[in-house]
Amino acid sequence: YQTYPNNPTIYYRRGRLYQILGRWAEAAQTFKQLHELLLKAPYKSISYQIESLYHVARSEYELGNYFSSNDHCQAAIALETHLDFSKEIDGQMEKFSEIRKQLHTLHDKVKALALTDISKQ
């Protein structure tokens, strides 16, 4: 990390390690930083951006921040319309199709929670 502070792979792996350790706040922050790096990159990977937003959303969900999780899910899903997978490659750890399925499952969960919270008011 100290040698290559702007290397997206370092942030990705660090974020995943935080998730494995259950350090969800650090994971969320790391994946937010990753997303910022990806936005500044000269070559844009839409699938990598979607995956980073998914991991922010998942971390926020684990922290109980359901509205933030929903916002990040929606941002990731909105990027799907710009995805041309013929110009992308799958990540090292998971296939994009699996990330996409997890994203939509999480989005369904947070939507249901948001509706439940609203109906209680």
C-alpha positions as CSV (number, residue, x, y, z in Angstrom):
1,Y,0.0,0.0,0.0
2,Q,2.8,2.4,0.9
3,T,4.6,1.7,-2.4
4,Y,1.5,1.9,-4.6
5,P,-1.0,4.1,-2.8
6,N,-3.2,4.6,-5.9
7,N,-3.3,0.9,-7.0
8,P,-7.0,-0.1,-7.1
9,T,-6.2,-3.8,-6.5
10,I,-4.6,-2.9,-3.1
11,Y,-7.9,-1.1,-2.0
12,Y,-10.0,-4.0,-3.3
13,R,-8.0,-6.6,-1.4
14,R,-7.9,-4.5,1.7
15,G,-11.6,-4.0,1.6
16,R,-12.3,-7.7,1.2
17,L,-10.0,-8.5,4.1
18,Y,-11.9,-6.0,6.3
19,Q,-15.1,-7.7,5.3
20,I,-13.8,-11.1,6.2
21,L,-12.7,-9.7,9.6
22,G,-16.1,-8.2,10.1
23,R,-14.7,-4.7,10.2
24,W,-17.5,-3.2,8.2
25,A,-16.9,0.5,8.7
26,E,-13.3,0.1,7.4
27,A,-14.5,-2.0,4.5
28,A,-17.1,0.6,3.5
29,Q,-14.5,3.4,3.7
30,T,-12.0,1.4,1.7
31,F,-14.5,0.5,-1.0
32,K,-15.5,4.2,-1.2
33,Q,-11.9,5.1,-1.7
34,L,-11.6,2.4,-4.4
35,H,-14.6,3.8,-6.2
36,E,-13.1,7.3,-6.2
37,L,-9.9,5.9,-7.6
38,L,-11.8,4.1,-10.4
39,L,-13.6,7.3,-11.3
40,K,-10.3,9.1,-11.8
41,A,-8.7,6.3,-13.7
42,P,-7.9,6.9,-17.4
43,Y,-9.5,3.7,-18.5
44,K,-13.0,3.2,-17.0
45,S,-14.1,-0.2,-15.9
46,I,-17.9,-0.1,-15.4
47,S,-18.0,-3.6,-13.9
48,Y,-15.3,-2.7,-11.4
49,Q,-17.2,0.4,-10.4
50,I,-20.4,-1.6,-10.0
51,E,-18.5,-4.1,-7.9
52,S,-17.0,-1.4,-5.7
53,L,-20.4,0.2,-5.1
54,Y,-21.9,-3.2,-4.3
55,H,-19.2,-3.8,-1.6
56,V,-19.9,-0.4,-0.1
57,A,-23.6,-1.2,-0.1
58,R,-23.0,-4.6,1.5
59,S,-20.8,-3.1,4.2
60,E,-23.3,-0.4,4.9
61,Y,-26.0,-3.1,5.1
62,E,-23.9,-5.0,7.7
63,L,-23.6,-1.7,9.7
64,G,-27.4,-1.3,9.7
65,N,-27.2,1.8,7.4
66,Y,-30.0,0.6,5.1
67,F,-30.7,3.9,3.4
68,S,-27.0,4.3,2.5
69,S,-26.9,0.7,1.4
70,N,-30.0,1.3,-0.8
71,D,-28.4,4.4,-2.3
72,H,-25.2,2.5,-3.3
73,C,-27.2,-0.4,-4.7
74,Q,-29.2,2.0,-6.9
75,A,-26.0,3.8,-8.0
76,A,-24.5,0.4,-9.0
77,I,-27.6,-0.8,-10.8
78,A,-27.8,2.5,-12.7
79,L,-24.3,1.9,-14.1
80,E,-25.5,-1.4,-15.6
81,T,-27.0,0.5,-18.5
82,H,-23.5,1.6,-19.4
83,L,-21.8,-1.8,-19.2
84,D,-20.4,-3.3,-22.3
85,F,-19.0,-6.6,-21.1
86,S,-17.2,-7.2,-24.4
87,K,-14.8,-4.5,-23.2
88,E,-14.5,-5.8,-19.6
89,I,-13.0,-8.8,-17.9
90,D,-14.1,-10.7,-14.8
91,G,-12.4,-9.9,-11.5
92,Q,-9.9,-12.2,-9.8
93,M,-12.2,-13.3,-7.0
94,E,-15.7,-13.6,-8.4
95,K,-17.4,-13.5,-11.8
96,F,-19.4,-10.4,-12.6
97,S,-22.5,-12.4,-13.0
98,E,-22.3,-13.5,-9.4
99,I,-21.6,-9.9,-8.2
100,R,-24.6,-8.7,-10.2
101,K,-26.8,-11.4,-8.6
102,Q,-25.6,-10.5,-5.1
103,L,-26.2,-6.8,-5.8
104,H,-29.8,-7.4,-6.9
105,T,-30.5,-9.7,-3.9
106,L,-29.1,-7.1,-1.5
107,H,-31.1,-4.4,-3.2
108,D,-34.3,-6.4,-2.8
109,K,-33.5,-6.8,0.9
110,V,-32.8,-3.1,1.6
111,K,-35.9,-2.1,-0.4
112,A,-38.0,-4.4,1.8
113,L,-36.4,-3.0,5.0
114,A,-37.0,0.5,3.8
115,L,-40.7,-0.2,3.1
116,T,-41.0,-1.9,6.5
117,D,-39.5,1.1,8.3
118,I,-41.8,3.5,6.4
119,S,-44.9,1.5,7.1
120,K,-44.2,1.6,10.8
121,Q,-44.3,5.4,10.9
